[in-house]
Amino acid sequence: MKKLMIVFSMLWLLGNSTSYGQDKSKVMIMEIKAEIDPRMTRYVGLALDHAEEIKADYVIIEMDTYGGVLTDSKDIVDRILDLKAPIWVFINKDAASAGALISIACDSIYMAPGATIGAATVVQGTGEAAPDKYQSYMRSIMRSTAEHNGRNPRIAEGMVDERIAIDSISEEGSVITFTTKEALKYGYCEAEVESIEEILERNGVTDYELLFFEISAVEKVIAVFLNPFISGILILVILGGLYFELQTPGVGFPILAAITALILYLVPYYLNGLAANWEIIALFVGIVLIMVEVFVIPGFGVAGIAGIAMTVGSMVLIMINNDFFNFEMVPMNDIIIASLAIFGGLTGGVVLLFFGGVRLSNSSFFKRISLTDTQAQSEGYTSNFNTGMDLVGKTGTAYTVLRPSGKIMIEGQIYDAFSRGDYIEKGDTVKVLEIEGSTLRVRKVAV
């Protein structure tokens, strides 16, 4: 009996020692060390989702940013305020503008020596101060966020509006930016610290494991395709694929490459909140208009011009964070880079079509995927589609549209035919000028 009790005691101790080993606090570390934009919003959302999945006991943001887009910073603040676990921010250098707002939303603020927080005036894409409606909105967010975490809301407003003067803190004409010492003095920093470990020690967290959040391989790939240079290359592939598919219908590879490039172009921008639904719809409407102009409407007119304008315009808009043609908050540099990427891709596509088309059609790869061999009579090939009939000079009707190739019907028989660049409608009367191989060259006959 005594031996049995010893065994049970040992098992109990073993079980408890195991459970003790599993009681370590989970501390998830994430970084905000870039511009606040849709990409950062997506990163923060993924990080906080991960924190909830692993049931992190604490979340610490290591901050070093000069700010960014107001709407994205508001989305990040909402996510932070909704998080149930304590979330602390470690300002390792700068928390300016949107970075200041995000820091104020955290439960506790810790700053490294020499760090700063503040200067949250909203600016336009040109770098000038945005209209007062944006400043008023930012003031209200800063005020309510500060109140939520027990900080002086007047100081938070003073970080936005230079017209707000606060005794012994700021004078009218300058927005508030605190150093670490000043933030400590006025309640915008809990402590000056050198490291994340020091933050945990100050809060009595001793038995813990640090879990550094990293985006998945898929997210890293998506980030690569958000590069404007890559976007330009994808546009080039889209154009080249469509062109070579039209040149050799049925091959399949060019159109598959074009569709793949289009997906790789659209999906990353959509997932990161840059591509709005209406922008994607406008892109496809533009493509449809171009196809209608090429395949349905003769000549080149309104549909083609409108299609090109919608396609190019929507591609530019997809790459920048505009609010339905409102560019006040879009940095001019972003607009320039997006425009250069689109027009660079289009220019490269045109160059590819004119100078690379011939080389590609003569390459061994292209010959493997398409029928390019000439079946000469000297090699034993013959063609007897006309069964000895002399069709030169005969008239018939266009069985399909000729632009410039298609099919015609003569005396109940259908033949391949082409015109010398003329657009011939289905049903028009045509006359055979000559026979070239197995194809008839025709012209339209005026009725």
DORO-609499 format. One record per residue (C-alpha): x, y, z. Coordinates in steps of 0.001 Angstrom, whole numbers. Example, Ala and Ser with C-alpha at 12.3 -4.5 7.8 and 13.67 -1.06 7.14 Angstrom:
2
(r (12300, -4500, 7800));
(r (13670, -1060, 7140));
! end
This chain:
447
(r (0, 0, 0));
(r (2843, 2316, 919));
(r (4534, 1603, -2446));
(r (1274, 2390, -4272));
(r (1003, 5740, -2484));
(r (4599, 6567, -3451));
(r (3837, 5786, -7095));
(r (733, 8034, -7038));
(r (2724, 10809, -5372));
(r (5417, 10629, -8024));
(r (2826, 10717, -10801));
(r (1149, 13727, -9163));
(r (4441, 15579, -8876));
(r (5331, 14743, -12485));
(r (1996, 16030, -13715));
(r (2277, 19228, -11731));
(r (5844, 19858, -12854));
(r (4680, 19498, -16452));
(r (1814, 21911, -15905));
(r (4155, 24392, -14289));
(r (6353, 24261, -17390));
(r (3310, 25074, -19509));
(r (2301, 28121, -17442));
(r (4782, 30484, -19031));
(r (3234, 33775, -20146));
(r (3042, 34183, -23902));
(r (4385, 37569, -25000));
(r (3898, 38291, -28713));
(r (6158, 40923, -30278));
(r (5154, 42763, -33468));
(r (6753, 45706, -35252));
(r (5437, 48946, -36730));
(r (8564, 50254, -38424));
(r (7267, 51550, -41745));
(r (4696, 53912, -43198));
(r (1130, 53453, -41982));
(r (-721, 52397, -45137));
(r (-2983, 49533, -46269));
(r (-31, 47128, -46184));
(r (681, 47997, -42552));
(r (-3029, 47736, -41727));
(r (-3072, 44209, -43131));
(r (119, 43300, -41225));
(r (-1307, 44558, -37919));
(r (-4587, 42736, -38543));
(r (-2758, 39469, -39216));
(r (-554, 39980, -36141));
(r (-3469, 40644, -33778));
(r (-5421, 37725, -35236));
(r (-2382, 35549, -34521));
(r (-2199, 36899, -30969));
(r (-5797, 35836, -30392));
(r (-5199, 32422, -31959));
(r (-2237, 31614, -29715));
(r (-4007, 33233, -26724));
(r (-1127, 35614, -26043));
(r (-1082, 37014, -22512));
(r (606, 40237, -23622));
(r (1247, 41980, -26946));
(r (4102, 44450, -27373));
(r (4461, 46722, -30405));
(r (7960, 47935, -31195));
(r (7350, 51321, -32822));
(r (9461, 53480, -35135));
(r (7421, 55345, -37740));
(r (6835, 58842, -39066));
(r (3147, 58104, -39619));
(r (1064, 57631, -42725));
(r (-2532, 57454, -43892));
(r (-5218, 58674, -41482));
(r (-7860, 56102, -42434));
(r (-5444, 53210, -42008));
(r (-4240, 54467, -38632));
(r (-7887, 54643, -37490));
(r (-8424, 51027, -38586));
(r (-5345, 49960, -36620));
(r (-6511, 51878, -33529));
(r (-9894, 50122, -33669));
(r (-8195, 46720, -33806));
(r (-5960, 47602, -30847));
(r (-8869, 48826, -28733));
(r (-10812, 45623, -29472));
(r (-7957, 43369, -28319));
(r (-8708, 41779, -24927));
(r (-5092, 41075, -23951));
(r (-2957, 43956, -22598));
(r (-1117, 45688, -25436));
(r (1928, 47857, -24791));
(r (4012, 49947, -27171));
(r (7777, 50373, -27035));
(r (8715, 53545, -28948));
(r (12259, 52692, -29933));
(r (12809, 55925, -31801));
(r (9855, 57821, -33301));
(r (6076, 57741, -33003));
(r (5059, 60668, -35180));
(r (1656, 61538, -36625));
(r (-317, 58283, -37086));
(r (2330, 56541, -34970));
(r (1433, 58827, -32051));
(r (-2268, 57981, -32407));
(r (-1554, 54245, -32446));
(r (714, 54588, -29395));
(r (-1955, 56469, -27435));
(r (-4408, 53642, -28210));
(r (-2159, 51135, -26404));
(r (-2674, 50339, -22720));
(r (841, 51477, -21793));
(r (3527, 53534, -23533));
(r (7234, 52914, -22977));
(r (9954, 54959, -24662));
(r (13634, 54464, -25290));
(r (16077, 57245, -24353));
(r (15983, 59952, -27031));
(r (12622, 58817, -28494));
(r (9812, 61207, -29479));
(r (6013, 61127, -29733));
(r (3625, 63662, -31290));
(r (3402, 65957, -34341));
(r (129, 64422, -35515));
(r (-1025, 67156, -37891));
(r (-2749, 65636, -40932));
(r (-971, 66465, -44195));
(r (-1960, 66093, -47834));
(r (-66, 64228, -50510));
(r (1883, 67398, -51304));
(r (3132, 67648, -47703));
(r (977, 70681, -46848));
(r (-1509, 70670, -43964));
(r (-4823, 69080, -44915));
(r (-8092, 71088, -44766));
(r (-9587, 71697, -41334));
(r (-12208, 68945, -41721));
(r (-9401, 66382, -41611));
(r (-7684, 68133, -38698));
(r (-10984, 68198, -36809));
(r (-11477, 64477, -37404));
(r (-7935, 63703, -36236));
(r (-8388, 65882, -33128));
(r (-11552, 64004, -32204));
(r (-9865, 60606, -32639));
(r (-6828, 61680, -30610));
(r (-9051, 63138, -27893));
(r (-11329, 60107, -27558));
(r (-8407, 57656, -27697));
(r (-6529, 59560, -24982));
(r (-9635, 59683, -22785));
(r (-10132, 55936, -23247));
(r (-6702, 55251, -21725));
(r (-6812, 57942, -19032));
(r (-4484, 60450, -20707));
(r (-4934, 64213, -20977));
(r (-7147, 64702, -24095));
(r (-6134, 68356, -24422));
(r (-2506, 67359, -24923));
(r (-3557, 64812, -27546));
(r (-5401, 67554, -29457));
(r (-2353, 69796, -29130));
(r (-338, 67184, -31016));
(r (-2621, 67843, -34000));
(r (-3603, 71514, -33884));
(r (-998, 74236, -33607));
(r (-3689, 76704, -32531));
(r (-4112, 74942, -29179));
(r (-1978, 76503, -26441));
(r (-1481, 74641, -23162));
(r (101, 76371, -20191));
(r (3715, 75312, -19523));
(r (3515, 72713, -22330));
(r (3073, 74438, -25692));
(r (2497, 77842, -27190));
(r (120, 78700, -30019));
(r (1766, 78189, -33380));
(r (3471, 74841, -32750));
(r (2148, 71314, -32342));
(r (3205, 69203, -29372));
(r (6056, 66738, -29738));
(r (7305, 65138, -26525));
(r (10734, 63761, -25788));
(r (10910, 60737, -23504));
(r (11429, 62933, -20423));
(r (8558, 65244, -21372));
(r (6228, 62335, -22118));
(r (7030, 60919, -18663));
(r (6314, 64277, -17029));
(r (2912, 64783, -18676));
(r (1562, 61224, -18476));
(r (2225, 60087, -22033));
(r (4825, 57502, -21075));
(r (4898, 54953, -18249));
(r (8681, 54583, -18138));
(r (11936, 55090, -19976));
(r (13316, 51660, -20876));
(r (16148, 50178, -22885));
(r (14492, 46940, -24030));
(r (11356, 44854, -24196));
(r (12693, 42633, -21403));
(r (12820, 45685, -19144));
(r (9153, 46416, -19891));
(r (8205, 42898, -18782));
(r (10351, 43157, -15653));
(r (8644, 46442, -14682));
(r (5263, 44756, -15000));
(r (6268, 41746, -12905));
(r (6242, 39323, -15810));
(r (9099, 36945, -15063));
(r (8238, 33493, -16418));
(r (7533, 34136, -20092));
(r (8376, 33218, -23673));
(r (8833, 35808, -26419));
(r (6987, 35013, -29648));
(r (8021, 37239, -32569));
(r (5278, 37546, -35177));
(r (6366, 37040, -38773));
(r (4157, 37070, -41840));
(r (3763, 33802, -43738));
(r (5581, 32914, -46934));
(r (2377, 33618, -48890));
(r (2151, 37109, -47406));
(r (5794, 37730, -48291));
(r (5073, 36730, -51886));
(r (2080, 39084, -51928));
(r (4329, 41887, -50650));
(r (6741, 41240, -53531));
(r (3969, 41673, -56102));
(r (3018, 45023, -54552));
(r (6316, 46405, -55834));
(r (5526, 48918, -58647));
(r (8376, 47536, -60761));
(r (6872, 44021, -60556));
(r (3462, 45500, -61396));
(r (4939, 47008, -64560));
(r (6382, 43632, -65591));
(r (3000, 41954, -65004));
(r (1302, 44515, -67241));
(r (3889, 43769, -69922));
(r (3107, 40024, -69627));
(r (-634, 40716, -69854));
(r (-211, 42698, -73087));
(r (2259, 40249, -74597));
(r (74, 37264, -73741));
(r (-3019, 38799, -75335));
(r (-1089, 39806, -78461));
(r (503, 36408, -79095));
(r (-2770, 34594, -78396));
(r (-4466, 36716, -81056));
(r (-1578, 36016, -83440));
(r (-1805, 32236, -82937));
(r (-5322, 31407, -81676));
(r (-5671, 28102, -79885));
(r (-2098, 27813, -78619));
(r (-3300, 28511, -75066));
(r (19, 29328, -73385));
(r (4, 33108, -74114));
(r (-3540, 33636, -72832));
(r (-2777, 31500, -69758));
(r (260, 33691, -69041));
(r (-1868, 36830, -69459));
(r (-4587, 35563, -67091));
(r (-2003, 34490, -64502));
(r (-291, 37894, -64671));
(r (-3652, 39662, -64293));
(r (-4452, 37624, -61170));
(r (-998, 38293, -59691));
(r (-1508, 41989, -60418));
(r (-4975, 42337, -58885));
(r (-5020, 39993, -55871));
(r (-2191, 41573, -53801));
(r (-3640, 45074, -54175));
(r (-7122, 43804, -53333));
(r (-5989, 41930, -50222));
(r (-4121, 45014, -48988));
(r (-7141, 47261, -49400));
(r (-5746, 49326, -52272));
(r (-7890, 47910, -55078));
(r (-11526, 48849, -54526));
(r (-14307, 46817, -56133));
(r (-15282, 49666, -58460));
(r (-11686, 50008, -59686));
(r (-11527, 46309, -60588));
(r (-14909, 46531, -62341));
(r (-13681, 49571, -64302));
(r (-10588, 47608, -65380));
(r (-12651, 44720, -66768));
(r (-15130, 47098, -68427));
(r (-12180, 48783, -70149));
(r (-10840, 45417, -71363));
(r (-14301, 44451, -72689));
(r (-14606, 47763, -74568));
(r (-11220, 47189, -76219));
(r (-12250, 43644, -77236));
(r (-15557, 44955, -78638));
(r (-13648, 47542, -80665));
(r (-11238, 44926, -82020));
(r (-13642, 42066, -82741));
(r (-17079, 43627, -83262));
(r (-16957, 47289, -84287));
(r (-15073, 48089, -87520));
(r (-12356, 50726, -87399));
(r (-11253, 52399, -84167));
(r (-13508, 54840, -82358));
(r (-15171, 55779, -79098));
(r (-15282, 52267, -77615));
(r (-11573, 51702, -78184));
(r (-10509, 55086, -76805));
(r (-12830, 54742, -73795));
(r (-11581, 51190, -73192));
(r (-7928, 52233, -73211));
(r (-8641, 55204, -70918));
(r (-10592, 53064, -68430));
(r (-8011, 50268, -68469));
(r (-5001, 52515, -67925));
(r (-6800, 54777, -65445));
(r (-8109, 51913, -63320));
(r (-4662, 50280, -63218));
(r (-3190, 53490, -61808));
(r (-6030, 53905, -59287));
(r (-5652, 50285, -58125));
(r (-2074, 51014, -57055));
(r (-2820, 54127, -54958));
(r (-4927, 54610, -51840));
(r (-7454, 57106, -53227));
(r (-10962, 57509, -51859));
(r (-13097, 57414, -55034));
(r (-11036, 60003, -56951));
(r (-10194, 61932, -53776));
(r (-6413, 62357, -53889));
(r (-6023, 64879, -51060));
(r (-4438, 62311, -48738));
(r (-2446, 60467, -51406));
(r (1285, 61378, -51488));
(r (2267, 62816, -54857));
(r (5196, 60419, -54917));
(r (2790, 57435, -54843));
(r (852, 58816, -57818));
(r (4046, 59376, -59809));
(r (5411, 55907, -59048));
(r (2111, 54205, -59957));
(r (1857, 56174, -63220));
(r (5452, 55375, -64166));
(r (4882, 51671, -63432));
(r (1750, 51519, -65604));
(r (3111, 53508, -68534));
(r (6452, 51734, -68245));
(r (4679, 48395, -68538));
(r (2588, 49619, -71476));
(r (5638, 51030, -73256));
(r (7545, 47811, -72642));
(r (4604, 45864, -74002));
(r (4546, 47893, -77202));
(r (8310, 47469, -77622));
(r (7913, 43729, -77028));
(r (5207, 43465, -79671));
(r (7151, 45358, -82321));
(r (10677, 44091, -81727));
(r (10232, 40853, -79848));
(r (7327, 39384, -81764));
(r (9371, 38253, -84745));
(r (12127, 36768, -82598));
(r (9644, 34889, -80438));
(r (7769, 33482, -83431));
(r (11074, 32190, -84826));
(r (12268, 30709, -81535));
(r (12465, 26948, -80951));
(r (10120, 27265, -77949));
(r (7402, 28960, -80020));
(r (7773, 26363, -82788));
(r (7195, 23589, -80245));
(r (3866, 25034, -79081));
(r (2538, 26195, -82468));
(r (2353, 24874, -86023));
(r (4807, 26982, -88020));
(r (6190, 24513, -90591));
(r (5469, 25101, -94272));
(r (4077, 22044, -96037));
(r (5647, 22598, -99470));
(r (4574, 20706, -102579));
(r (8230, 19777, -103217));
(r (8144, 17832, -99971));
(r (5158, 15789, -101050));
(r (2330, 17892, -99616));
(r (-599, 18834, -101827));
(r (-3730, 20871, -101378));
(r (-6832, 20216, -103398));
(r (-9423, 22261, -101543));
(r (-10759, 23705, -104803));
(r (-10934, 20324, -106538));
(r (-9405, 21824, -109695));
(r (-11891, 24689, -109896));
(r (-10559, 28040, -111059));
(r (-12001, 30400, -108478));
(r (-10159, 33549, -109577));
(r (-12717, 36135, -110710));
(r (-15666, 34375, -109106));
(r (-17924, 36208, -106653));
(r (-19406, 34988, -103407));
(r (-20492, 36233, -99995));
(r (-18629, 36696, -96743));
(r (-19596, 33721, -94590));
(r (-17964, 35381, -91539));
(r (-16555, 38793, -90818));
(r (-13151, 39300, -92503));
(r (-10761, 41432, -90434));
(r (-8833, 40807, -92539));
(r (-9140, 36965, -92565));
(r (-12225, 34810, -92298));
(r (-14379, 32566, -94484));
(r (-16396, 33095, -97668));
(r (-18993, 31030, -99507));
(r (-18918, 30435, -103278));
(r (-21567, 28269, -104919));
(r (-22409, 26570, -101637));
(r (-18761, 25826, -100697));
(r (-16924, 27516, -97817));
(r (-13316, 28656, -98285));
(r (-10674, 30389, -96160));
(r (-10132, 33918, -97395));
(r (-8529, 37221, -96502));
(r (-8596, 40821, -97636));
(r (-5662, 43208, -97905));
(r (-6503, 45025, -94678));
(r (-10113, 45852, -95597));
(r (-12853, 45138, -93065));
(r (-15610, 43073, -94706));
(r (-18910, 42478, -92942));
(r (-20649, 39100, -92902));
(r (-22944, 38837, -95932));
(r (-21053, 41362, -98091));
(r (-20392, 40403, -101718));
(r (-16752, 39590, -102461));
(r (-14682, 38808, -105534));
(r (-11705, 36420, -105668));
(r (-8543, 38177, -106826));
(r (-6066, 35305, -106554));
(r (-5271, 32064, -104771));
(r (-2432, 32078, -102255));
(r (-1715, 28534, -101122));
(r (-4969, 27267, -99664));
(r (-6433, 30733, -99072));
(r (-8266, 33103, -101376));
(r (-7445, 36796, -101551));
(r (-10637, 38754, -102027));
(r (-11989, 42277, -102131));
(r (-15366, 43711, -101372));
(r (-17661, 44285, -104348));
(r (-19836, 47380, -104210));
(r (-23471, 46492, -104787));
! end
